Amino acid sequence: MATTTLDSNRVESIETRLSALEREMIEFRKRLAKPEVAPNWLQKVTGAMKGRPEFLEMVELGREYRESLPYSDEDPDAW
């Protein structure tokens, strides 16, 4: 008789786990039916550093560097 009790406990455990899996599958199917649109990463980051001192310093350093490069009116691709 002890094996019957053990077997019924196992069956209950399996049924509980199977029910949980079935609920998860229903949720996955709902998600697959209407996929989420990934946000445009460029729109998400554009302007993120606007007005920050670090960004302004970077812009200034970039300008100074470009201005320090040799430039020839005859060859605009020289720098």
Backbone as JSON, one array per atom type, in Angstrom:
{
  "sequence": "MATTTLDSNRVESIETRLSALEREMIEFRKRLAKPEVAPNWLQKVTGAMKGRPEFLEMVELGREYRESLPYSDEDPDAW",
  "N": [[0.8, -1.19, 0.0], [2.06, 1.19, 0.56], [3.48, 1.89, -1.71], [1.44, 2.67, -3.42], [0.54, 5.11, -2.33], [2.86, 6.62, -2.63], [3.07, 6.57, -5.4], [0.74, 7.98, -6.09], [1.35, 10.49, -5.06], [3.48, 11.16, -6.7], [2.15, 11.28, -9.15], [0.42, 13.44, -8.68], [2.33, 15.44, -8.38], [3.49, 15.45, -10.93], [1.23, 16.14, -12.44], [0.76, 18.71, -11.45], [3.08, 20.05, -12.22], [2.84, 19.74, -15.0], [0.53, 21.22, -15.51], [1.48, 23.77, -14.88], [3.41, 24.06, -16.88], [1.73, 24.02, -19.13], [0.33, 26.42, -18.76], [2.44, 28.24, -19.04], [3.12, 27.75, -21.73], [0.83, 28.72, -23.02], [1.11, 31.43, -22.44], [3.54, 31.99, -23.8], [2.73, 31.5, -26.44], [0.88, 33.58, -26.76], [2.61, 35.77, -26.63], [4.19, 35.28, -28.91], [2.3, 35.58, -30.89], [1.86, 38.3, -31.09], [4.44, 39.97, -31.67], [6.84, 42.01, -29.96], [7.81, 45.25, -30.89], [11.04, 46.19, -31.48], [12.7, 48.92, -29.95], [13.97, 51.76, -31.73], [17.3, 51.96, -31.59], [18.96, 54.11, -32.15], [17.34, 56.4, -32.01], [16.8, 56.23, -29.35], [19.22, 56.83, -28.06], [20.01, 59.25, -29.11], [20.75, 62.54, -28.35], [21.18, 62.03, -25.69], [23.43, 62.91, -24.3], [23.27, 65.59, -24.49], [24.04, 68.9, -23.65], [25.56, 68.18, -21.45], [28.49, 68.63, -19.49], [30.7, 66.97, -20.07], [30.2, 66.1, -22.68], [30.21, 68.53, -24.06], [32.87, 69.26, -23.65], [34.13, 67.22, -25.06], [33.28, 67.81, -27.67], [34.53, 70.29, -28.02], [37.27, 69.56, -27.76], [37.47, 67.87, -29.99], [37.03, 69.73, -32.05], [39.26, 71.4, -31.68], [41.31, 69.58, -32.25], [40.77, 68.93, -34.97], [41.19, 71.43, -36.1], [43.9, 71.69, -35.68], [45.07, 70.05, -37.52], [46.95, 69.74, -40.57], [45.87, 71.51, -43.42], [45.02, 71.76, -46.77], [44.02, 73.92, -49.33], [44.15, 73.04, -51.89], [44.03, 70.28, -51.79], [41.47, 68.9, -50.47], [41.07, 66.47, -49.22], [43.28, 65.94, -47.74], [43.52, 65.94, -45.0]],
  "CA": [[0.0, 0.0, 0.0], [2.92, 2.36, 0.61], [3.84, 2.28, -3.07], [0.3, 3.35, -4.02], [0.59, 6.48, -1.85], [4.0, 7.24, -3.28], [2.73, 6.76, -6.81], [-0.26, 9.05, -6.23], [2.07, 11.74, -4.82], [4.23, 11.44, -7.92], [1.18, 11.66, -10.17], [0.0, 14.8, -8.35], [3.46, 16.31, -8.68], [3.59, 15.53, -12.39], [0.08, 16.91, -12.92], [0.97, 20.11, -11.08], [4.13, 20.58, -13.1], [2.3, 19.78, -16.34], [-0.38, 22.37, -15.54], [2.31, 24.98, -14.91], [3.99, 24.13, -18.23], [0.67, 24.39, -20.07], [0.09, 27.87, -18.59], [3.58, 28.93, -19.64], [3.0, 27.64, -23.18], [-0.22, 29.66, -23.43], [1.71, 32.77, -22.37], [4.5, 32.1, -24.9], [1.98, 31.61, -27.7], [0.34, 34.94, -26.82], [3.73, 36.67, -26.96], [4.58, 35.05, -30.29], [1.24, 36.05, -31.77], [2.06, 39.73, -31.3], [5.82, 40.27, -31.26], [7.14, 43.38, -29.57], [8.67, 45.98, -31.82], [12.25, 46.66, -30.8], [12.85, 50.36, -30.12], [15.08, 52.19, -32.56], [18.37, 52.28, -30.64], [19.52, 55.41, -32.45], [16.44, 57.39, -31.42], [16.89, 56.1, -27.9], [20.45, 57.43, -27.54], [20.21, 60.59, -29.65], [20.5, 63.61, -27.4], [21.38, 61.58, -24.31], [24.52, 63.66, -23.68], [23.07, 67.01, -24.8], [24.2, 69.86, -22.57], [26.42, 67.69, -20.37], [29.83, 69.19, -19.6], [31.62, 66.01, -20.71], [29.93, 66.13, -24.11], [30.68, 69.81, -24.57], [34.33, 69.19, -23.67], [34.51, 66.34, -26.16], [33.07, 68.56, -28.91], [35.59, 71.3, -28.1], [38.54, 68.87, -28.04], [37.42, 67.42, -31.37], [37.22, 70.91, -32.89], [40.67, 71.81, -31.57], [42.12, 68.6, -32.97], [40.58, 69.12, -36.4], [41.82, 72.69, -36.49], [45.36, 71.54, -35.6], [45.54, 69.24, -38.64], [47.31, 70.52, -41.75], [44.82, 71.52, -44.42], [45.4, 72.42, -48.02], [42.89, 74.24, -50.2], [44.32, 72.3, -53.13], [43.68, 68.88, -51.55], [40.58, 68.87, -49.3], [41.13, 65.15, -48.57], [44.61, 65.8, -47.13], [43.43, 65.68, -43.56]],
  "C": [[0.86, 1.27, 0.0], [3.31, 2.83, -0.79], [2.69, 3.0, -3.76], [0.28, 4.81, -3.6], [1.72, 7.24, -2.52], [3.69, 7.53, -4.74], [1.71, 7.88, -6.97], [0.37, 10.42, -5.96], [2.87, 12.15, -6.07], [3.3, 11.92, -9.03], [0.71, 13.09, -9.92], [1.1, 15.8, -8.7], [3.61, 16.51, -10.19], [2.44, 16.35, -12.95], [0.23, 18.39, -12.62], [2.0, 20.75, -12.0], [3.64, 20.71, -14.53], [1.33, 20.96, -16.5], [0.4, 23.67, -15.63], [2.93, 25.15, -16.3], [2.94, 24.54, -19.26], [0.35, 25.88, -19.97], [1.21, 28.68, -19.23], [3.5, 28.89, -21.17], [1.93, 28.58, -23.71], [0.34, 31.07, -23.45], [2.72, 32.98, -23.52], [3.79, 32.26, -26.24], [1.37, 33.0, -27.85], [1.43, 35.93, -27.21], [4.16, 36.51, -28.41], [3.55, 35.58, -31.28], [1.38, 37.54, -32.05], [3.45, 40.12, -30.8], [6.0, 41.75, -30.93], [8.07, 44.0, -30.6], [9.85, 46.52, -31.03], [12.38, 48.17, -31.01], [14.07, 50.67, -31.0], [16.19, 52.68, -31.63], [18.93, 53.68, -30.89], [18.65, 56.53, -31.86], [16.54, 57.39, -29.9], [18.11, 56.84, -27.33], [20.69, 58.85, -28.03], [19.84, 61.63, -28.61], [20.75, 63.24, -25.94], [22.44, 62.39, -23.58], [24.37, 65.18, -23.87], [23.19, 67.88, -23.55], [25.09, 69.4, -21.42], [27.82, 68.24, -20.57], [30.82, 68.26, -20.31], [31.45, 66.03, -22.22], [30.47, 67.42, -24.72], [32.21, 69.85, -24.64], [34.81, 68.33, -24.83], [34.36, 67.07, -27.51], [34.19, 69.59, -29.09], [36.94, 70.67, -28.42], [38.59, 68.37, -29.48], [37.64, 68.57, -32.34], [38.68, 71.35, -32.87], [41.58, 70.85, -32.34], [42.01, 68.8, -34.47], [41.27, 70.39, -36.9], [43.35, 72.6, -36.47], [45.92, 70.74, -36.78], [45.9, 70.13, -39.82], [46.21, 70.39, -42.8], [45.29, 72.29, -45.63], [44.15, 72.69, -48.83], [42.95, 73.43, -51.5], [43.88, 70.85, -52.99], [42.8, 68.77, -50.31], [40.58, 67.53, -48.57], [42.43, 64.93, -47.82], [44.51, 65.51, -45.65], [42.39, 64.68, -43.32]]
}
